Amino acid sequence: MLARKGLLADGFLLTRLAEDATQPSRIRPKSQRARFITKSGSCNVAHKNIREQGRFLQDVFTTMVDLKWQHSLLIFTSAFLCSWMLFAMVWWLLAFAHGDLEPRDPNEPGPVPCVTSIHSFTSAFLFSIEVQVTIGFGGRMVTEECPLAIIVLIIQNILGLIINAIMLGCVFMKTAQANRRAETLIFSRNAVIAPRNGRPTFMFRVGDLRKSMIISATIQLQVIRRTVTAEGEVIPVCQLDIQVENPLRSNGIFLVSPLIISHTIDRGSPLYEVSAQSLATEDLEIIVILEGVVETTGITMQARTSYTPEEIFWGRRFVSIMTEEDGRYSIDYSKFGNTVPVRMAALSAKELDQTRGVQDSGPHEGKPQGWGLVRAGRGGYRRGGGRACDDTAVKPWYVPAEKEEEKKGQKKKVKLEEIGREIEEETVEDMSD
């Protein structure tokens, strides 16, 4: 629909998925793996043999909201019809007990009826609809002859208001559900594994089609795989968190434009031993969960998708879709899921570390990856050196180092505190005033 209005490209799918039609085809196994989360974000779980069905009736409102639209409309229609029919029977019985249904000569004055112009069950049914819906055509009305009729009128009005309130509340909640906002949040159909800053990195792309932003947006990655414990217990669904690469060391994102979410595959990653050959045979599923607050409504929303091994491309990266035009940034959503091949070894991250000389030993052994922070004794900070893997002795995670500093022709030792990497001793000369 949005493509016909010119808001999106014709080749773009508005099913919260975006893909390139020219993506390389992958050989899928004959037996399709069952996925935990579908591409549209729904949970692929069937609940069977639930014996305590009465628990759903204890929370009627949530049960009504969770029902499908056709079932909800059927329940609402049945509720109105049953209430109209029930009170029509009550009004007919009141008229019958008061003798209002007996035939009378219209020219002769008679007793005052409880409800005027009720001569049959059909007229009682019409009066019941007029009372509950407050139409009030004026042909039928309750008189002061029967106090019981006045009580029935009050009860029917209260019951009608309750039914209307429940119906309006359910319709509002169903139309304002958080997953409706997620329909305009799109994920790339395929994820990629490509080198970034010298390390293999798992990446996918996410974008928001609306101009209204998602406040406090956070993204979370989980790996679901089948594991076996040391005692032989089989865990069919084992959930492992994946750290999202973020300089702020948090899962928060600023989704004002499409972003490439990345995860560096290091020693602590569940994908550390996955190679190009073993990827197709891995029994795992990577789940993506995006949460945030809708700016316009203030409702918390959640969008989900997942990637199976068949949907992860090895040795490819996403193309750039952002350009600067006339002083503003322009996004080309027709290339949202496009990827290009890059040079990358088919080895796993563990095998790459072994070839580089990083030993697979304790968690604090081996040279740490990434940039370290070095803090001088006087409170100054500076960056550590570049990444290196050599055969020199490795220092512990937190080791005090010493360096010599010349100041006005005299040398003195200043202790440095090293955080995260090894710093070589170097001589620093201070400029004289």
Order of alpha helices (4+ residues) and beta strands (2+ residues): beta-alpha-alpha-alpha-alpha-alpha-alpha-beta-beta-beta-beta-beta-beta-beta-beta-beta-beta-beta-beta-beta-alpha-beta-beta-beta-beta-beta
